Amino acid sequence: MHSHLVALIASAALVAGQNTNLQTVFPTASATTNLAAARTLAAGEYLDGGMKQWDRYPSTCNDQSEGGDKDAVFILQDGATLSNVIIGPNNGEGIHCKGKCTLNNVWWTDVCEDAATFLQSSGTSYVNGGGARGASDKILQHNGGGTVAVKNFYAKDSGKLYRSCGNCGSQTARHSTFTNIKVENVKVVAGVNANYKDTTKVTNACILKGATCWIYNGNNSGKEPTKIASGPSGTACVASAVKTSGC
């Protein structure tokens, strides 16, 4: 059989093994893999983590101190895909997407500084299924450009599910979408910067004990951004089919 066809069949089998539907029970790890340094996925590479817990040892978690690539568990180059992974608690940065990436059925058991950071200059990164808990500040941090599209995601006991960087040295319009998500005891789904023309759209969501959006005036000076509004604005934040009870 042609090698390219074999690769396609193998890839299809891996994709078929993912559960990217909305799930609200955190999975149990099949095993634990501790990394001494972040693992890099090359451009276009696919990794199925086999529902193992992947973490760092020694720990790189330093509470809310900003970290970098050296503190991550995985670094994904443009077009890389990471599937069926549980990220453990002993890391500062979780996943860094240096370009467009896809995260399928990825779970974070106890977020330190950020669960995932998106650094692409343009295009769309996808978060399909999975979930995160225990982030005192942010789960998904968007420092680059383009769009982060989140679908069938579960978040619990955290600050923000998503934040478009409020004080990065280089600012741009960032976009995000949230479809069929459930959040419990999360302060806000999305924080976005109106003055940089960010947009977010929240559709078919269950939000228990939290807000849909917080609107900010961001800056590029590193200062704390100013929160100017809460709730859908009709421009920076649009929401539809959002339930706040009975879901």
N, C-alpha and C positions, 0 to 999 in steps of 0.2 A: 504494500500500500504506500502511496506517495507520502513522504514525511510531512508535507504541509497539511494533507488531509488528516493524518494521524493527530497532528497538533490541534486542528480544529475540533476533532471529535473529543479529545481530552479536555479541551477548554469548555466545550458544551457540557460535558459530564460534570465538571467542577461547578459551573454556573447552576446546573440543575440541582446540585446538592446544597445550595444556599437557601436559607429561609429569610427572605427579605420582607415578609409580611409584618404588620405591626404586632409586636409581642410585648407583653408587660411583665414577664417573669425573666429575671436575669439568669442566664445559663450557668451551668456548672462546668468548670474547665475539665477537659479530658486529661490534661497534664500541664506542667509549668515549664517554660523555657526562660531562663534568665540570661540576659545579654550584657556583656561587659562594655559594649559600645552599640550605638544605634545601628540597626540593619537598614541598608539602602536597597530599594527596589529601583532598577534601572528604568529608563524611559520605555514605556510599553510593557513592562514586566508584570506578570500575574503571580500572586502568591495566595494559596489557600492555607490558612493557619491551622486547620484541623480542629477548631474550637479549643486550642490550647490557650492557656494564659501566658502572654508574653510580657516580660517586664525587664527592668534593669537591676543589676547587682554589681557593685553597691548601688544603693538608691541615689537617684538624681533629683528627688523631690526636695525643694527648699521653700515650702509653703507658697506664698504668692510672689516670690522674687522672680522677675523675668528671666527666662532661660533662653537657650538657643538650640541649634541642631545637636549639640553634644549631649543634651539632656533628654532627647527624644528616644522612643523605642523604635519607631520606623521613620525613615525618610523616603518619600515617594517622588521620583522624578516624573517629568511630564508624561501623562498617559498611563501611569502605573495603576494597578488595581490590587487592593488588599481585601480579602474575604475571610469570613469565619474566624475571627480573632477576638480574644478577650484581652484587653489591656489592663495590667495589674496596677496597684497603687504606688509602686516605688519608682516613679519617674516624674520628671517635672513637666514634660512637654507632649507626651503621648505620640501623636503623629504629625509630621510636617510634610505638607504637600508643596513641593517646590514648583510644580506646574499643575496642570489639570490632573485630577485623580478621581478614582472611584473607590468608595468604601462600602462594601457589602456585608451586612450582618456583623458589624464591629461593635463591641461592647466595652465600656469603661466602668470598672467596678468602684473606683474611688478616685475622682479626678484631683490632681494636685494643682498645677497652675492653669493649664489648658488641656483639653482632651485632643483637639486637632486644630492646626493652624493652616490656613489656606493662603498660599503666596503666589499663585498664578498671576501672570500679567493680564490675561484675558481668557475667554472661553468659560466653560462650565465644569465645575466639580460636583460629584454626586455622592450623597450619603443615603444609602438605601437600606432600610431596616436598622436593627441594632438599637442601642440606647446607652445612657450614661447617668450616673448619680454621684452625689457628694461633691459637686464643684462649688466651692464657696464663692467663686466669681463667674468665670465663663466656661462653657463647654466647647463651642465652636468659635474660633477667632478668625476673622477674615481681614488679613493685612494686605493682600494683593488686590487685583482687580477682578473683572468678570463677575460670574454668578456662582453661588453655592446653592444647590438644589437638594433639599432634604425631604425625604418621603418615608412614611411608615416608621417614624422614630419615636422612642420613649425616653423621657427625661424625668428625673425625680430628685427632689431635695437639693436644688442648685440655685445659683444666682441667675445668670442669663444662659439661655440655650444658645444664642448667637449674638455676636457683637461685631459690627463693622468698625474697624479700628478708629477710635475717636481722636487719637493724637499721634499718629504715625508721621514721620518726617516727610513722606511722600503720600499725598492724599489723592483720591480719585473717586468717581462714582462706583459704588459697589451694589450688587443686586443679590437678592436671596428669595427663595420660595420654600414654603413649608406646607406639605400636603399630607393629610391623614396622620397627624401626630397626636400624641397624648403626653401632657406634662402635668406633674403633680408636685405641688409645693416648690415651684420654680418661679422666681420673682417676675421674670418677663421672658417671652419667647425671643424677641428680636430687639436689639438696640441699634439704631441707624442714625446717620448724620444727614439732616435735611439740607444743610448748607452746601453739602457736596453732591446733592441730588441722588443720594442712595434711594433704593426702593426695596420693599419687602412685601410679599403677598402670603397671607396665612389662610389656608383653605381646608375645610373639613377637619377641624381641630377640637380636641377636648382639653380645656385649660382649667385645671382645678387649683385654686389658690394661687393665682398669678395673673399678670397682665399680658396683653397681646403684644404691644409695642411700647418702647420708650424712644422718644425723638430727641436728638441732640444737635447742638451746633459743635461740630468737631473743629480741630485745629491741627496744625503741623509743627507746633512748637514744643510738644511734649507735655503741655499743661493738661490738667484734668478737664475734659470737655463739659460743656454746660448742657444740662437736661432742660429742654424747653416745653415738652409736652408728653402726655401719656395716652396711649390708645390710638386706634386707627385715625389717620389724618386725611385719607383720601388721595394723598400724593405719595409721600414717603412710605406710608404703611396702608395697605388695603387688606381687609379681612372679610371672609364670608363663611357661612356655615360653621360658626364657632359656638361650642357648647361650654358652659361653665358649671354644669351639674348634670347628674344622671347619665354619665358616660364613663 
